[in-house]
Each structure stands twice: as C-alpha cells, then as structure tokens.
C-alpha cells in the first residue's frame, strides 16, 4: 500500500471495512495506516470521490470522529458523512472492501487546557462527530466535560447515546422539540456555563451556531474554540476556497485558510459580521482588501 508522507500528513489508499446508517448520516470506518498515530481531535480528513474515472476532481473534507491506531487492521479512521451532493452520495454508497484515497490528518487540532478545568462541548448535527474523542482526551487530563448537542430534529442529532458515555453531563436540543429541549443550543448554554463555571468551550457545527456559542461563552468570561464548516475543496491550502476573516493576536484582520490555519479558531477572533446567508465577504479593513475607488 503506497503512502506519501509530509509534515505529519499521510496519503494512503484506504479500505472501507464498515459502513452503517446513523439517523440522517452515514458512519464509515476506513483502514488508513499511519493516520491514527498522527491525528488529534479537531483535525480532518480529505477523501477523493467518484473513483478513478470521475470528473469530481476535488476532495471532500470531514472531521475525524475517532481513530484506532492498533488492532487487526493496522489503524482505522472513523468519519460521519451527510449525503448532500454527488461526491458525498458516492462516499455513502461505498461498501466493505471498497477503496478510497485518504489524505489525513489535516488542519489545526483543538488546543487542550494545561490543567484540569470544566469544559463545555457543543455540537450541531453531525458536527458533534469530533467531540466524543475530544471528550475522552479531556477526561483523561482530569477535566470535567459537559456536552450540549443540538439539531433541527431528532434524526439529525448525532451521538446522544455516545455522549452519555463520554461526558459528565449531556443536554439535547432540537428546533422542533422532537428530542430534548425545544429550541437552540444558545437557549440552554447560559445555564450550562453558570452551573459549570467552565472557562472554555469547544464547538463544531454550522457557522450560525458557532457564532452564538462564541457570544454566550464571551458573556460568561469563557473562550470558545470553534471548528468551522467552511467549504474546503482541496484541504491542503492550495485552492483558497475556504478563506475567511480572522483577527490575529494584534487585532489585525487577515483572510486566512480554514484548512491550514484552522479549522479550529478562537471564536472571538472570527469576523462573524462578514458572513451573510452562508457567503463570506471581505471586511474593508482586512489586509489586502480592495479599496473603494482604488485608494
């Protein structure tokens, strides 16, 4: 099995060994030697789609749900996929022993606390996938973990049962009230922060949810570390489709690549006001932004 390795990333011809439907999503387990030993919670994998003769040239990127570095297969990678288009439909149609080209682990992982502290983990839909592995790592470090899982409806939740095994406390919300509390995660987060006194929140899910988690965390004196869901066409920083405005430590706004500088960012450094109806604009004060009138 051939493998290209550079800067802690491997490209490997993986083999699907298990696939199952979980609510509205598909859970794939892929043999991917070398990935598990390098990966950290919050990083992602980029998969080729469509087979050798496909016209789908761009990869599809997914947060890593969990990894297993040892065992019969020599290292496995678990991903949760929502079928939304031709590429993801192809991936969810894969069966045991089918091949898929994998590049992983990619991106910046969730930064971990240097000492045991209460942590709040927030997932929206299948965005919760990387949080269970993160919860296990945090608890190994002595942190207490409170999880909040939200979705539009019960079938779009992911990992509620697993959350109860991985966390010290779990709160579930759905927009339609079909499971847990009716409403959004932002409706229950103030109580969670007040009760736990958590100084840090970790979140993964839709951009609107990440913005609200950042706002509530800031109101309670906590820092939000968010894994963004910007479209990542290449996953390795070449195509520039996933750029977004982020302030650096000096407060200067720069257009950065989510796949390389992210996908995890401090929520309070993202220029949320630049996002409108799912489209990200360029703030006028960003480095390199076009100037009105050419001045």
N, C-alpha and C positions, 0 to 999 in steps of 0.2 A: 504494500500500500504506500503510494508516494505521499510525501509531505514536504511543504515548503515552510520554513520557519524563519521569522524575522521579528525582533523586538518583542518577544513574548507572545507572538501570534502564530498559529499554525493553519495551514490549508490542508485539508485531508478529505479523501473520498470516503464519506461516511456511509454506514449501512443502517437502515431503519430496522429495529428489532421489535418495536411495539408501537401501536397506534390505537387510540381509543377516543371516543366522543365523551366530552365532559360538558354537559349543558349545551351552550351555544358554540362551544370551542372544541378543538382537537388537540390532544396531548400526544406528542411524538417523543419517542426515546430512540436516540441515534448513537451507534457506536462511532466514537470520534477520538481515537487515541491521541494523547498529548494535550487535549483541551482541558480536561478536568484538573490537571496538575497546575495549570496556569491561571484558571478562571477565578474571579472574585464576584461576590454578589453585586449586581448593578450593571455588570458588563453584558454584552450581547453577542449574538452570532449572526453572520450573514450567509444565507443559503442561495445557491443557484437554483433556478426554477425552469421547468419545461423540458429537461433532457438535452441531449447533445445537439439536436437539430432545431431547437426552438428559436423563435425570434425574440424571446424575452431575454435581453442581454443583461439587464440589471438584476442584482441580487435582492432578496427580501430579508430585512433585519428583524430579529426577535430577541427580547430579553431572555437571558438564560434562567430557566426555572430552577434547575438544580443540576448537579454533576455527581458522578460516581467515579473516582479515579482508579478503582481496582475492581476485581471480580473476574468472572469467566470471560467477559468480552474485552477486557483491557482498557476500560474507560468509556463512560457513556455521558451523553448530554441530553437533557430534557427540555423541550420547548412547548409553549402553548400558543396555538395559532387560531386566528379567526379568519374564516374564508370570506374575503371581501372582493376579490378580483381574480383574473386568470392565473396569476402567479401563486397566490395562496390557495386557490382551488386545486391547483396541481399538487401542491405540497400535502394538502389534506387527503388527496386521493392515493398517496403512497401507501404501500403495504409492506409487511415484513419481508426483509431481504432486498428491498429496492435500494438503489444507490442515490446519494445526494451529496453534492460538493459543499463543504462547510469551511468557512473562514472564521476563526474564533480563538481566544476571546478578544473582543474589540471594545474600545471605549474606556471611559473612566469609571471606576467602581464607586460604590457608596463609601465615603470616609467613615471610619469607625471611631467611637469615643475612646479616649485614652484611659478612662476609668469607668467603673460601673455606674450607670445612671439610668433613670427611667427613659424609655424610648417609645414614641408613638409611630406606628407604621400604617400608612394609608394607601389602599389600593382601589382603583376604579376599574370595574370589569376585569378583563384578563390582564390588566396592568398590575394586578396583585401578584402575578406569577413569580417575580424575583424576590418577593418579600418574605417568603417562608424560609428560604435558605438564609436570607439576612437575619431573620428572627433567631434561627438556630445559632448562627455565629455570635450574635449579640448576647444570647443567654449563656453561651459558653464563656463569655467575658464577664459574666455576673450582672448583666443588665436585665431589668425587668422590661417586658415587652407588652404593649397594648396595641391590638390591631383593630383598624376600622376598615371594613370592606363595603363598598358601595357599587351600585349598578342601576340601570334603568328598570330591570325586572329580575325576578329570581333566577331565570335561566341564564342571565348574563353575569351573574356572580361567579367568581371562581375561587375555590379553595376554602369554603367556610368550614368544612369538617377538618381539613388540614390545619387551618388557623387555630382551631381549638386545641390541637396537639402542640402547636409551635409557640403559642403566645400565652401570657398570663391572664389576659382578658380579651374578649372579642365583642365588637359592636358591628351590626349589619344594618345597612340602609338600602332601600330601593325607592326609586322615584314613584312607582305605582303602589307601594305598600304590600307587594306580593310576598315579601320576606322582611323580617326585622322592622326597623323604624321607617315609617313613610317619610321620605324627604331625601336630602343630600347629605354627604359626609360633613359638609360645613355646618350643618344644623346640630350635629352631635359633638363635633370636635371641641367647642369651648368647654363643655362639661368634662371631656376626657383630659384636656390639658389642666384644668383646675384640679381635678381629682388626683392626677398622677404627678403634677409638677414637673413634667418632662421638659428638659432643656433642648431636646432635638426631636425633629420629626423626619421621617423618611417616607417619600411618596412616589408612586408611579401610576400613571393613568392619563386621561385626557387633559389637554392643556388648561381648560377652564377649571377643572378640579384642582390641578396643581397650583393655579393662581389663588384659589380660595384657601387651600391648605397653607400656602405661604402667608396669606393675610392673617388667618386665625393664629398661626404659630407666632407671628410677629406681635400680635396683640397680647400674647401671653408670654412674651420675653423668650421665645424659643427660636431656634434656627431650623429652617426647613431645607432638607437636601432632597431635590426632586429629580427624577429620571424622566426626561422629556420624551414626547412621542412625535417629534418632527420626522417627516419622511426622509429616510436615509437610503438613497438609491445605490450608492456604492459601498458604504460602510467603512471606507478607509481614507476619507478626506480628499478625494480627487474631484468628485463631480460638483461640489459646492451647492447641492440642492437643499441641504439641511442647515444652512446658516441662519443664525438668529442673534438679536442684540443682547449683549450681556455686559454689565459693568465690571471692570477689573477692580483690584484692591484699591486703586487710586480714584475710583469713581468714573473712569473714562469708558465710554461705551464703544465696544468693538463688535463687528459682525463675526461670530465665531462658528466653527463647525460642530454641530451637535455630536457627530460620530467620533470626533477626535478629542476636542476639548470637553465634551460631555460623554454619554448622555446625562450624567449627573452634574447638576449645578446647584449652588446655593440659590434658593428661590428668591431671596431679596436682592439678587444681582441681575435677575432677568428683567428686561424691559417689557412687562406684560402689556402695557398700553399699545405696543406696536402690533399686537395680534388682533385681527378683525375677521370674524366669520371664517376662521381656520386659515387665514392668509397672514403671513408675517411681513410687515413693512420695514423700512429702514428709517430709524429716527434721524431727524435733521442734524443732531449733534453727534451722530456716530462717526468714528474715524473713517474717512473716505466717502462719506455720504455726498450725493450730488447736491450742489448748491443752487438755489433758485437764482435764475438769471446768469448763471455761470460764474458767480462771485463767491 
